């Protein structure tokens, strides 16, 4: 059975460290600071996320399930992503079913630290990920511009 995500004190310290690295353009490949607008507060909310490239497109995945930023993206689907000097304002389109399963399969291979939050493993067939795609929101990012 997949682990449930808990944002305890240790996780908050790690998230801050990862965001500090991403703000400098360092840290793990594809790590960005996601800025959403709080659906209730109206204030900017920032979270570290990993953007992956798959099938020539960029994807935002929530390996931890229905966390706060997912609700904010669904409420207002234009988000800001930052890494160092790169800043992207993009539209996040929710994707479901088989397509989401293939993205999740690729995601777990790129970010194996998230494996405990899935019932499937990196060695599982994409169809196994499709079966649990409803628990791990997947968003296709539109409007990404290449920066020089």
Helices and strands as residue ranges (DSSP letters): H 9-23, E 31-37, E 44-54, E 57-61, H 68-75, E 78-83, E 86-95, H 97-110, G 112-117, H 126-131, G 133-135, E 138-142
